[in-house]
Structures are given as structure tokens and as C-alpha cells.
Amino acid sequence: MSPNTIEEHYDAIIVGAGAAGLSAALAFTRSEAVDQARREGHDPRVLVVSKLQPLRSHTGSAEGGIAASLGNMEPDSWQWHYFDTVKGGDWLVDQDAARLLAQEAPATVINLERSGVAFSRTQDGLIAQRRFGGHTSDFGGEPVKRAAYAADRIGHQILHTLWQQCVGAGVHFAEEWYVTDLVLDDAKGRVEGVVAFDTHTGKVHALHAANVLLATGGAGRLFHTTSNSHDLTGDGMALALDAGLQLEDMEFVQFHPTGLAHTGILLSEASRAEGGILRNAQGEAFMQRYAPGHADLAARDVVSRAIRAEVDAGRGIADPKDPDGPKDCVWLDMTGIDPDHMRAVLPQVVETIEQYAGLDPSVDLVPVKPTAHYTMGGIPITVDGEVYRLDADGSRHVVEGLFAAGECSCVSVHGANRLGGNSLLDACLFGTRAGEGIALRFQDGPVDALEALDACPDDPELDQAATRRGTDVDALLAANAVEDIQGDENGSDNAYRVMRDLGATMDRGFAVLCDGASLGEARAALAGDLSDRVGALRAHSDERTFNQELTAIWEARHLVELADCVLSSALARHESRGSLYRTDFPARDDANFLAHTMMATDAAARWQPVRILDIEPGRRAY
């Protein structure tokens, strides 16, 4: 099959081309099962579907590092990494998954190096490592150098390396295709495939597959102030909800402390690992008061709330670009870092500050404020990437052939708050494990797999879903005259305005600090004006090809649906834990809420106990 030919049937379809999706594709194509099939004359069909050109995937924006106890710079152990992950997640971490994450981290990083990732090096030629927030030695002791890095462009290095390896392995790509539907056969408890819209041709496709992996990234565009690129609209999570599945722990959204004011653009934690200090309006290095011993390298939820506390106490500063604006920022002081060293190890941070703030971090203080960064919750999966439902009796029911990995999934290694450097590790490790899981299913399939696949009848549910989506496209394009589209005093409405207003609503009602009243007000806005507006959206052009507004409308629908899930999950949890801080329930409540929320559309939350192996919940040391 030509790399440019898209078929209708596949052994595996992977939705998303970031680190998780590409790791899965690579693991599948390199498996013994696939090698055996090729020796027998069958070239397995695997397709990566991406709404972006793969090298624009958000993995490329990851800056600081990937965590692994290599011990290249100072003594370290996987046991310390395991403990830090559980503690950093405020004890909501499933410990079987976290243990696996920490144990497999060194091998994961070494395999990336062997695949071609150009890590920064020590003078002895070893992979260089730096400190990152929440990573310690000796079970909560002094900060330890655990984050392997490539200057401050590690995500770029990993993404390009995995993509090159996939191209070399013959993986097929459908680029700039938007997956609109995940289709399950509920009677048989298995996946049928996906429906996808080709933005190049304007055609809707039913893609049949025995195995589907969702690796679509997070949902940072739920918020107006976010470090996430515009494509992170929670598509995979919304697809799962629409298919009748649950999402896990959606109330836990991490806010990174150092977003460049007021852009939301991330300034890597590496800037503090290299010596950057947070200061309030009085010039005080305030983090020592909030996290003695860890200070600026405390866990991200702690630092974000400390910044908010300084602002609320009147010690915030205004963005120098808007001196009369709100004093909702603090200073990031990088002037103590040697300028040559700064440009060598933090080139992207320096470039961002210079380009977007017009400042020189070697002599100027930089205004920062928390920015929505990472979705800890997502599609519930096993450590092998299998998607499951939680039944009423508390048992897990795996959906046959359906997998997920990366930020859209929840294997519960991050709990209520992710440690820096663990996200790339999660994506690469569990993406690989999911790809290996698909290979095992392929190995257990019929010997004459290709002929069996071609001979099988089309799945009726999938074909019906494709027909419905085609009708939806026609409807969105039909009312294309501006005067026919619902408008307001500012002109006709559109998906971008809806997403802007949704982000502002979530910023007000949920971000960093919230309570029952703010959550309720945000949910009321969703149920009223925002839902009405998103339901009335139509495209302003009747062009089927390269019509970006079509995908924007579907993204807006997904975000409104996910926002309700996030708010409902937060309202159900009457405690504060990790990234979720409810001022009306300020204490952590292990007696009643040491459990994962499992939320489906129009259903009350179910609760799944946290898996505890050998680390009993304790208090946060900072």
C-alpha cells in the first residue's frame, strides 16, 4: 500500500501524532507479531490520523525535561522517583502504575536516546539532568537532578525523533483529518472504528479497525489563560464521552506557575531549576514561606496557589505592558543566572521573553502568573493502555480493541497533581505499552488476518455514524450566508467567540481556587447561553475543503461538553486535593474522597478506590 493511500480497513488506527501516538505506532510496527506477519507476506495496516501535520503536535512545545532516575549527575533511585510521584499527586496516585512509571523510566529515556534524541550532555558524555519541582532524594529530602533534558527543547527533540522513526518504519499517516466519532459495538463490547473528516477533500470517511488508540492530548483550551496550543480541545476525551464511556478525575487540571503575563505562554520550570526566583511586589523571594526547603521548586499546585495568595494579599504586580491593569502577576527573577549559561541551557525561554515581553531576562524581572497547563484526568485505562468502564459493582469492564495513551488518558500516575517531567515519560512509556498491547491482539488474531479483514462486512454502526456525520456537515454548511446565522450586537456568532467566552467562564469559576458558588455559576453559564450558542453555530462559508470553521465548531462542542464534566466532577468532590482547591472545603478528606471520580454524560459520579501498595497517605511536607 502506498504511504499516500488511505484504505477503509486497518489492523490498528491511532488517533493523534504526538509522543504517545507515535510511540504506540512505533512499538506496534517493531513488535515480533508484526515481524512474523511480514515474513508470512502480510504487511499489517496501521494508520495514524492527526488533525495537524504531525510535527506540529503539542509534544513539540515541552521544554524542561523527561524524568528518570538515571543518576548521571548525583545519586538517585527509582524508589525515590516512585515516592515523589505518589506524594506529588497528593496520594490520589494508583501506586501499581506509579511504580511501573518509575521503574521503567531509565529504560524509556535510554531507548529514546538510541532512537536519536539529542540530549544535552555532561562533560563525560552522559545524558545531562537538572532539578525539577517535587523531585527529591531520600524520600522527600533535598531536590535531586532527575530531569533529562535537551536545552529547553526536549519535546521538540522527542517528537521529531519518533516521527522520523515512524516514517522509516513505514507507518501511514492521514494528516489534517479530524476524527468526529468513535464507534463501539455495545452488544459485543468492542470497538468498530472511527469516523473522520478529511479537511483536504471535505469527505467523511468510515475507518474500520479491530484496534483503535486515542492519543489526542489534553484539554487546555477549556481556559482562556493557557499554555496549550489552539488544537488541544479535548477531542479524544469528548469522543469517549459521546461513545457512552466515562472520564476519570477530570476535576484535576494543573496550572503551571510561570505563564508569561498575559499571554499564558509557558516559561519552563527549568528557568527556576537553573536559579530563577519568584518575587512579589516588595522584591521578597516568597516561596520559602510556603514551601520551606523546596521554595521555588515545590510542586506546581503549591507554587500556583502561593502566587495567588500573594496577589490576594496585595503583593502582586501589574504586567508592565498594561501598568494600569490588574495586579495579578509576580516577578520571575532570572538575573542571578550567568547570561551565557542562560542562553545555552534556556534558549527557548530567553527567546520567548524577548519576543513576547520585550524584556531581557539577564537584567529585567519578568511578569508571570499561573496558566492552565495539563489535564491529569482523562479516559480511564489499565497499565497496558486498555480503555475500561467502571461497572456499578466496582469492577472494570475492558472495551475490546480500544486503547488510549498520553494526556487524553488517565492511568492515574499523576493523581491530583503531576510532577514536572512525568508527562513526556507517561506519554512515551504508556504509548509504547499500548502499542505492544495492540500487537498482542494482532498476534492472537486469525493467521490469514488480511484476507479476514477484507472479507468482513462493514460494521453497520460505523457506517450509520458516517452517514449521520455527513448530514451534520451538510447542515453546518447550508446556512452559510452571514445574515442567516445567529448573531449578537457584535455581528454573527462563531466558534472562536464561543471558545473565548467559555475560557473566560472557566477562568472565573474554576482556575486555581474555586468554591461551590463559582462552580455552580460556571455550570449555569454552560447550560444556558454557551450551550445555546454552540448548538446554533454554522459555518460562514459553504466550502467543504480547507474550511477551518467546520473543525472549530466540532472543537467548541467538545469543549462545552468537557467543561460540564470538569465542573460536575469538582462539585462532587467535597475536599481540596492537589490542583483542586475548594475554599469551601479547604482540607483534604481521605476518609471520604481517597477515590477517583468516574463521570459519564448525564450520570452521577461513580467512585473508584485508589490502588495503594506500600505508601500510605501522609501529609504534604510543603
Rosetta blueprint (number, residue, H / E / L):
1 M L
2 S L
3 P L
4 N L
5 T L
6 I L
7 E L
8 E L
9 H E
10 Y E
11 D L
12 A E
13 I E
14 I E
15 V E
16 G L
17 A L
18 G L
19 A H
20 A H
21 G H
22 L H
23 S H
24 A H
25 A H
26 L H
27 A H
28 F H
29 T H
30 R L
31 S L
32 E H
33 A H
34 V H
35 D H
36 Q H
37 A H
38 R H
39 R H
40 E L
41 G L
42 H L
43 D L
44 P L
45 R L
46 V E
47 L E
48 V E
49 V E
50 S E
51 K L
52 L L
53 Q L
54 P H
55 L H
56 R H
57 S L
58 H H
59 T H
60 G H
61 S H
62 A L
63 E L
64 G L
65 G L
66 I E
67 A E
68 A L
69 S L
70 L L
71 G L
72 N L
73 M L
74 E L
75 P L
76 D L
77 S L
78 W H
79 Q H
80 W H
81 H H
82 Y H
83 F H
84 D H
85 T H
86 V H
87 K H
88 G H
89 G L
90 D L
91 W L
92 L L
93 V L
94 D L
95 Q H
96 D H
97 A H
98 A H
99 R H
100 L H
101 L H
102 A H
103 Q H
104 E H
105 A H
106 P H
107 A H
108 T H
109 V H
110 I H
111 N H
112 L H
113 E H
114 R H
115 S H
116 G L
117 V L
118 A L
119 F L
120 S L
121 R E
122 T L
123 Q L
124 D L
125 G L
126 L L
127 I E
128 A L
129 Q E
130 R E
131 R E
132 F E
133 G E
134 G E
135 H E
136 T E
137 S L
138 D L
139 F L
140 G L
141 G L
142 E L
143 P E
144 V E
145 K E
146 R E
147 A E
148 A E
149 Y L
150 A L
151 A L
152 D L
153 R L
154 I H
155 G H
156 H H
157 Q H
158 I H
159 L H
160 H H
161 T H
162 L H
163 W H
164 Q H
165 Q H
166 C H
167 V H
168 G H
169 A L
170 G L
171 V L
172 H E
173 F E
174 A E
175 E E
176 E L
177 W E
178 Y E
179 V E
180 T E
181 D E
182 L E
183 V E
184 L E
185 D E
186 D L
187 A L
188 K L
189 G L
190 R E
191 V E
192 E E
193 G E
194 V E
195 V E
196 A E
197 F E
198 D E
199 T L
200 H L
201 T L
202 G L
203 K E
204 V E
205 H E
206 A E
207 L E
208 H E
209 A E
210 A L
211 N L
212 V E
213 L E
214 L E
215 A L
216 T L
217 G L
218 G L
219 A L
220 G H
221 R H
222 L H
223 F L
224 H L
225 T L
226 T E
227 S L
228 N L
229 S L
230 H L
231 D L
232 L L
233 T L
234 G L
235 D H
236 G H
237 M H
238 A H
239 L H
240 A H
241 L H
242 D H
243 A L
244 G L
245 L L
246 Q L
247 L E
248 E E
249 D L
250 M L
251 E L
252 F L
253 V E
254 Q E
255 F E
256 H E
257 P E
258 T E
259 G E
260 L E
261 A L
262 H L
263 T L
264 G L
265 I E
266 L E
267 L L
268 S L
269 E L
270 A H
271 S H
272 R H
273 A H
274 E L
275 G L
276 G L
277 I E
278 L E
279 R E
280 N L
281 A L
282 Q L
283 G L
284 E L
285 A L
286 F L
287 M H
288 Q H
289 R H
290 Y H
291 A L
292 P L
293 G L
294 H L
295 A H
296 D H
297 L H
298 A L
299 A L
300 R H
301 D H
302 V H
303 V H
304 S H
305 R H
306 A H
307 I H
308 R H
309 A H
310 E H
311 V H
312 D H
313 A L
314 G L
315 R L
316 G L
317 I E
318 A L
319 D L
320 P L
321 K L
322 D L
323 P L
324 D L
325 G L
326 P L
327 K L
328 D L
329 C E
330 V E
331 W E
332 L E
333 D E
334 M L
335 T L
336 G L
337 I L
338 D L
339 P H
340 D H
341 H H
342 M H
343 R H
344 A H
345 V H
346 L L
347 P H
348 Q H
349 V H
350 V H
351 E H
352 T H
353 I H
354 E H
355 Q H
356 Y H
357 A H
358 G L
359 L L
360 D L
361 P L
362 S L
363 V L
364 D L
365 L L
366 V E
367 P E
368 V E
369 K E
370 P E
371 T E
372 A E
373 H E
374 Y E
375 T E
376 M L
377 G L
378 G E
379 I E
380 P E
381 I E
382 T L
383 V L
384 D L
385 G L
386 E E
387 V E
388 Y E
389 R E
390 L E
391 D L
392 A L
393 D L
394 G L
395 S L
396 R E
397 H E
398 V E
399 V E
400 E E
401 G E
402 L E
403 F E
404 A E
405 A L
406 G H
407 E H
408 C H
409 S E
410 C E
411 V L
412 S L
413 V L
414 H L
415 G L
416 A L
417 N L
418 R L
419 L L
420 G L
421 G L
422 N H
423 S H
424 L H
425 L H
426 D H
427 A H
428 C H
429 L H
430 F H
431 G H
432 T H
433 R H
434 A H
435 G H
436 E H
437 G H
438 I H
439 A H
440 L H
441 R H
442 F H
443 Q H
444 D L
445 G L
446 P L
447 V L
448 D L
449 A H
450 L H
451 E H
452 A H
453 L H
454 D H
455 A H
456 C L
457 P L
458 D L
459 D L
460 P H
461 E H
462 L H
463 D H
464 Q H
465 A H
466 A H
467 T H
468 R H
469 R H
470 G H
471 T H
472 D H
473 V H
474 D H
475 A H
476 L H
477 L H
478 A H
479 A L
480 N L
481 A L
482 V H
483 E H
484 D H
485 I L
486 Q L
487 G E
488 D E
489 E L
490 N L
491 G E
492 S E
493 D L
494 N L
495 A H
496 Y H
497 R H
498 V H
499 M H
500 R H
501 D H
502 L H
503 G H
504 A H
505 T H
506 M H
507 D H
508 R H
509 G H
510 F L
511 A L
512 V L
513 L L
514 C E
515 D L
516 G H
517 A H
518 S H
519 L H
520 G H
521 E H
522 A H
523 R H
524 A H
525 A H
526 L H
527 A H
528 G H
529 D H
530 L H
531 S H
532 D H
533 R H
534 V H
535 G H
536 A H
537 L L
538 R L
539 A L
540 H L
541 S L
542 D L
543 E L
544 R L
545 T L
546 F L
547 N L
548 Q H
549 E H
550 L H
551 T H
552 A H
553 I H
554 W H
555 E H
556 A H
557 R H
558 H H
559 L H
560 V H
561 E H
562 L H
563 A H
564 D H
565 C H
566 V H
567 L H
568 S H
569 S H
570 A H
571 L H
572 A H
573 R L
574 H L
575 E L
576 S L
577 R E
578 G L
579 S L
580 L E
581 Y L
582 R E
583 T L
584 D L
585 F E
586 P L
587 A L
588 R L
589 D L
590 D H
591 A H
592 N H
593 F H
594 L L
595 A E
596 H E
597 T E
598 M E
599 M E
600 A L
601 T L
602 D L
603 A L
604 A L
605 A L
606 R E
607 W E
608 Q E
609 P E
610 V L
611 R L
612 I L
613 L L
614 D L
615 I L
616 E L
617 P L
618 G L
619 R L
620 R L
621 A L
622 Y L
